[in-house]
Amino acid sequence: MARYRERTYRELAHRGRLVRFQVKLKETDLLIKARRDLSHRARELVFDVRAPLEAYIATHPGFLTSLEPLPEDPLAPALVREMLRAGSAAKVGPMASVAGAIAQKVGEGLMAESQEVIVENGGDIFLKVENRTLVSIFAGPSPLSHRIGVAIEPGDTPLGVCTSSGTVGHSLSLGSADAVTVVSRSAALADAAATSLANLIEGKGDIPRALEAAQGIPGIIGVVAVKDDKVGAWGRVELAPLSIRGPG
């Protein structure tokens, strides 16, 4: 099946009252919304986050390639330790959590300068908001793509809302889910868990199995799974219908 690689879903993101800007550094490509343009500070944060991660990978190449959890390393940088914990909890390699982990670290850094921050990194989102927010689920070829979203209440943020797919994007998935979206206080855990659960879905009949597996991952608030024309949800997550609109 063809995989959707271009980030055309970003054209459906509404600017609203927040200022929207993009920051790129090597593989990291962030779409950020904040009270004002914080591009310069965001670039600094991306560099500060990536530098110790790249240095660790240079001396621990297995960290980059492992598809299985790796043991804790108390001497590793903080971001690496968080990724190791997330991978272990979700039973996947630590790099399955990298996009969510980076989004959260950058978002937390920007919160010092903006009361509201949304950082999207390849479909993995960290957000701190002051109004009810709907996060659209991009599910590639599914007829439900951009037709449903996860409602986020401001009092529940900051949160990570991360999505994995076997039919969308370039990230490695061992399944064929159109989308598995996980909500957690830890964006690293949400990212790793989304990968783990998406690996379990080959057909829409596998959705219940993935939702059951989600209940065994500590720290997950809720999960939504989409395959073809079927959707399933578990946990404290509110689904909301959406209508597709053009760029705003």
C-alpha positions in Angstrom: 0.0 0.0 0.0 1.2 3.5 -0.8 2.4 5.5 2.2 1.6 9.2 2.7 4.9 11.0 3.1 4.4 14.7 2.6 3.2 16.6 5.5 0.1 18.0 3.7 -1.9 17.6 6.9 -0.2 20.7 8.1 -2.1 22.7 5.5 -5.3 21.8 7.5 -4.0 23.2 10.7 -5.9 26.4 11.6 -3.7 29.3 12.8 -6.4 30.8 15.1 -5.2 33.3 17.6 -1.8 31.8 18.0 1.3 32.7 15.9 2.4 29.8 13.7 6.0 29.2 12.7 8.2 26.4 11.6 11.7 25.3 12.8 13.9 22.8 11.0 17.2 21.3 12.0 18.5 18.1 10.3 15.7 15.5 10.7 13.7 17.6 13.1 10.9 19.6 11.5 8.6 21.3 14.0 5.4 23.2 13.4 4.9 25.5 16.4 2.2 27.7 17.6 2.6 30.2 20.5 1.5 33.6 21.7 4.2 35.2 19.6 6.9 34.2 17.1 9.6 32.4 19.1 11.5 31.0 16.2 14.9 32.0 17.4 14.4 30.5 20.9 12.9 27.4 19.4 15.9 26.8 17.2 18.2 27.2 20.2 16.1 24.6 22.1 16.1 22.2 19.2 19.9 22.4 19.1 20.2 22.0 22.8 18.0 18.9 22.7 19.6 17.3 19.7 23.3 17.8 20.6 23.4 15.4 23.6 21.2 12.9 21.8 23.5 12.9 18.8 26.6 12.6 21.0 25.0 9.6 22.8 24.1 7.8 19.6 27.6 8.3 18.3 29.0 6.2 21.2 26.0 3.9 21.6 24.9 3.0 18.0 22.6 0.3 19.2 20.4 3.0 20.7 19.6 4.2 17.1 18.8 0.8 15.6 17.3 -1.3 18.4 13.7 -2.4 17.9 13.6 -3.8 21.4 13.8 -2.0 24.8 17.2 -1.3 26.1 18.4 -1.2 29.7 18.4 2.0 31.7 21.6 4.1 31.6 21.9 6.3 34.7 24.8 8.2 33.0 22.9 9.0 29.9 21.6 12.6 29.1 18.1 13.3 30.5 16.4 13.0 27.2 18.0 9.7 26.5 17.0 8.3 29.9 13.4 9.4 29.2 13.4 7.7 25.8 14.8 4.5 27.4 12.0 4.5 30.0 9.4 5.1 27.3 10.7 2.3 25.2 10.8 -0.1 28.1 7.2 0.7 29.1 5.9 0.3 25.6 8.2 -2.7 24.7 9.8 -1.0 21.7 13.2 0.5 20.9 13.9 3.9 22.4 14.0 5.7 19.1 10.2 5.1 18.8 9.8 7.9 21.2 12.2 10.4 19.7 9.7 12.7 18.0 7.4 13.0 21.0 10.4 13.5 23.3 11.8 16.3 21.3 8.4 18.0 20.9 7.9 18.0 24.7 11.4 19.3 25.5 11.1 22.2 23.0 7.5 22.9 24.2 8.5 23.0 27.9 11.3 25.4 27.0 9.0 27.7 25.2 6.4 27.7 28.0 8.7 30.1 29.9 7.9 32.7 27.2 4.4 31.8 26.1 1.5 30.6 28.2 0.2 28.6 25.3 2.4 26.4 23.2 1.7 23.7 20.6 4.6 21.8 19.1 4.0 19.3 16.4 6.8 17.0 15.2 5.8 14.7 12.4 2.3 14.2 13.8 3.5 13.9 17.4 2.2 16.8 19.5 3.0 18.5 22.8 0.5 21.1 23.9 -0.2 23.5 26.7 -3.4 25.4 25.9 -5.9 27.7 27.7 -9.0 26.8 25.6 -10.6 23.5 24.6 -8.6 22.2 21.6 -9.4 19.6 19.0 -6.5 17.5 17.7 -7.4 16.1 14.3 -6.4 12.5 13.5 -4.8 12.1 10.2 -5.4 8.5 9.1 -4.1 8.5 5.5 -6.4 6.4 3.2 -9.0 5.8 5.9 -12.4 7.5 5.2 -12.2 8.7 8.8 -9.0 10.7 8.2 -9.5 14.3 9.5 -13.2 13.4 10.2 -12.6 12.7 13.9 -10.4 14.4 16.5 -9.4 14.1 20.2 -10.9 16.9 22.4 -8.3 18.3 24.9 -9.5 20.3 27.9 -7.1 23.1 29.0 -7.0 21.8 32.6 -5.6 18.5 31.4 -2.6 20.1 29.7 0.4 20.0 29.3 -0.1 16.7 27.4 1.5 14.6 24.7 -0.8 13.5 21.8 1.1 11.2 19.5 0.2 9.2 16.4 1.7 6.2 14.7 0.7 4.6 11.4 1.6 1.8 9.1 0.2 3.7 6.1 1.3 7.3 6.8 4.8 8.8 6.9 8.3 7.4 6.9 8.5 6.1 10.4 9.0 2.4 10.9 5.8 0.4 11.7 5.4 -3.3 11.8 1.6 -3.1 11.4 -0.9 -1.6 9.0 -2.9 0.7 11.2 -4.1 3.9 9.5 -3.6 5.7 12.9 -3.1 4.9 16.5 -3.2 8.1 18.7 -2.1 8.0 22.3 -2.6 10.6 25.0 -0.2 10.8 27.9 1.4 13.3 30.2 4.7 12.1 28.6 4.9 12.8 24.9 7.9 10.3 24.8 5.7 7.6 26.2 2.7 8.5 24.0 5.0 8.3 20.9 6.5 4.9 21.9 3.1 3.5 22.9 1.5 4.6 19.6 4.3 2.7 17.8 3.8 -0.4 19.9 0.1 -0.5 19.5 0.1 0.3 15.8 2.4 -2.7 15.4 -0.5 -4.9 16.6 -3.0 -3.9 13.9 -3.0 -5.6 10.5 -6.7 -5.4 9.9 -9.7 -3.7 11.5 -10.4 -6.8 13.5 -7.2 -6.2 15.5 -8.4 -2.9 17.0 -9.8 -4.6 20.2 -6.5 -6.4 20.7 -4.6 -3.1 20.5 -6.9 -1.4 22.9 -6.5 -4.3 25.4 -2.8 -4.0 25.1 -2.9 -0.3 25.8 -4.3 -1.0 29.3 -1.1 -2.7 30.2 1.1 0.3 29.5 1.4 2.5 32.6 1.0 6.2 32.0 -1.4 6.1 29.1 -4.4 8.4 29.5 -6.3 7.2 26.4 -5.9 5.8 22.9 -7.7 5.9 19.6 -7.2 3.3 16.9 -8.3 3.7 13.2 -8.1 1.1 10.5 -10.1 1.5 7.3 -13.7 2.5 8.3 -13.4 1.4 11.9 -12.4 3.3 15.0 -12.0 2.2 18.6 -11.1 4.0 21.8 -10.1 3.3 25.3 -9.4 5.4 28.4 -10.1 9.0 29.3 -10.3 10.3 25.7 -13.1 12.3 24.1 -13.7 11.8 20.4 -15.2 14.7 18.5 -16.5 14.8 14.9 -14.7 17.2 12.5 -15.3 18.7 9.1 -12.5 19.1 6.7 -11.6 22.8 6.1 -8.9 24.4 4.0 -5.9 26.3 5.3 -6.9 29.0 7.9 
